[in-house]
Amino acid sequence: MNLSPAKTTNLIGRGQHKSSRKGERGVTIVIAAVAMVSLLAMLVLAIDVVSLYVASGQAQQAADAAALAGAAAFSS
């Protein structure tokens, strides 16, 4: 097999490249898992904030209804 110097260098470079990334196996799964947990946490927070606003609106409506009922009771 007759390899030119450029091909020999390329083969050596590939071998060194693989050995330098040996400790990085599985990092993609960890990053994806962290991203999924982060997105889930943001979704839960968004749902919680919306339910807080809905409860606040319902409490305001109840207070307004009580105030109107009290005013009606005093005026009659």
HUHU-V823532 format. One record per residue. N is the residue number from 0. RES is the residue in one small letter. PHI is phi in whole degrees, 0 to 359 (NA if undefined). NEAR is the number of other ideal C-beta (glycine too) atoms within 12 Angstrom. D_CENTER is the distance of its C-alpha to the mean C-alpha in Angstrom with 1 decimal. Layout:
n:N res:RES phi:PHI near:NEAR d_center:D_CENTER
n:N res:RES phi:PHI near:NEAR d_center:D_CENTER
This chain:
n:0 res:m phi:NA near:6 d_center:53.4
n:1 res:n phi:253 near:6 d_center:53.7
n:2 res:l phi:258 near:11 d_center:50.5
n:3 res:s phi:282 near:10 d_center:50.4
n:4 res:p phi:300 near:10 d_center:49.2
n:5 res:a phi:294 near:10 d_center:46.1
n:6 res:k phi:292 near:13 d_center:45.1
n:7 res:t phi:297 near:14 d_center:45.8
n:8 res:t phi:297 near:13 d_center:43.6
n:9 res:n phi:296 near:14 d_center:40.8
n:10 res:l phi:294 near:16 d_center:41.1
n:11 res:i phi:294 near:15 d_center:41.1
n:12 res:g phi:299 near:14 d_center:38.0
n:13 res:r phi:295 near:14 d_center:36.0
n:14 res:g phi:297 near:14 d_center:37.1
n:15 res:q phi:291 near:13 d_center:36.0
n:16 res:h phi:295 near:13 d_center:32.7
n:17 res:k phi:294 near:14 d_center:31.9
n:18 res:s phi:290 near:12 d_center:33.1
n:19 res:s phi:285 near:11 d_center:31.0
n:20 res:r phi:258 near:14 d_center:27.7
n:21 res:k phi:298 near:12 d_center:28.8
n:22 res:g phi:279 near:9 d_center:26.5
n:23 res:e phi:260 near:14 d_center:23.4
n:24 res:r phi:289 near:10 d_center:23.4
n:25 res:g phi:86 near:12 d_center:20.3
n:26 res:v phi:292 near:13 d_center:18.0
n:27 res:t phi:298 near:12 d_center:16.2
n:28 res:i phi:295 near:12 d_center:15.4
n:29 res:v phi:295 near:13 d_center:14.1
n:30 res:i phi:296 near:13 d_center:11.8
n:31 res:a phi:297 near:13 d_center:10.5
n:32 res:a phi:295 near:14 d_center:10.2
n:33 res:v phi:296 near:14 d_center:8.3
n:34 res:a phi:295 near:14 d_center:5.8
n:35 res:m phi:294 near:14 d_center:5.9
n:36 res:v phi:295 near:14 d_center:6.0
n:37 res:s phi:296 near:14 d_center:3.2
n:38 res:l phi:296 near:14 d_center:1.8
n:39 res:l phi:296 near:14 d_center:5.2
n:40 res:a phi:296 near:14 d_center:5.8
n:41 res:m phi:294 near:14 d_center:5.0
n:42 res:l phi:296 near:14 d_center:7.1
n:43 res:v phi:296 near:14 d_center:9.5
n:44 res:l phi:295 near:14 d_center:10.0
n:45 res:a phi:296 near:14 d_center:10.8
n:46 res:i phi:296 near:14 d_center:13.1
n:47 res:d phi:294 near:14 d_center:14.7
n:48 res:v phi:293 near:14 d_center:15.5
n:49 res:v phi:295 near:14 d_center:17.0
n:50 res:s phi:295 near:14 d_center:19.1
n:51 res:l phi:295 near:14 d_center:20.2
n:52 res:y phi:294 near:14 d_center:21.5
n:53 res:v phi:295 near:14 d_center:23.2
n:54 res:a phi:296 near:14 d_center:24.9
n:55 res:s phi:295 near:14 d_center:26.0
n:56 res:g phi:295 near:14 d_center:27.6
n:57 res:q phi:293 near:14 d_center:29.3
n:58 res:a phi:295 near:14 d_center:30.7
n:59 res:q phi:294 near:14 d_center:32.0
n:60 res:q phi:296 near:14 d_center:33.7
n:61 res:a phi:295 near:14 d_center:35.3
n:62 res:a phi:294 near:14 d_center:36.5
n:63 res:d phi:295 near:14 d_center:38.0
n:64 res:a phi:295 near:14 d_center:39.7
n:65 res:a phi:294 near:14 d_center:41.2
n:66 res:a phi:294 near:14 d_center:42.4
n:67 res:l phi:293 near:14 d_center:44.1
n:68 res:a phi:294 near:14 d_center:45.6
n:69 res:g phi:294 near:13 d_center:47.0
n:70 res:a phi:294 near:12 d_center:48.4
n:71 res:a phi:293 near:11 d_center:50.0
n:72 res:a phi:291 near:10 d_center:51.5
n:73 res:f phi:285 near:9 d_center:53.1
n:74 res:s phi:278 near:8 d_center:54.5
n:75 res:s phi:261 near:7 d_center:56.3
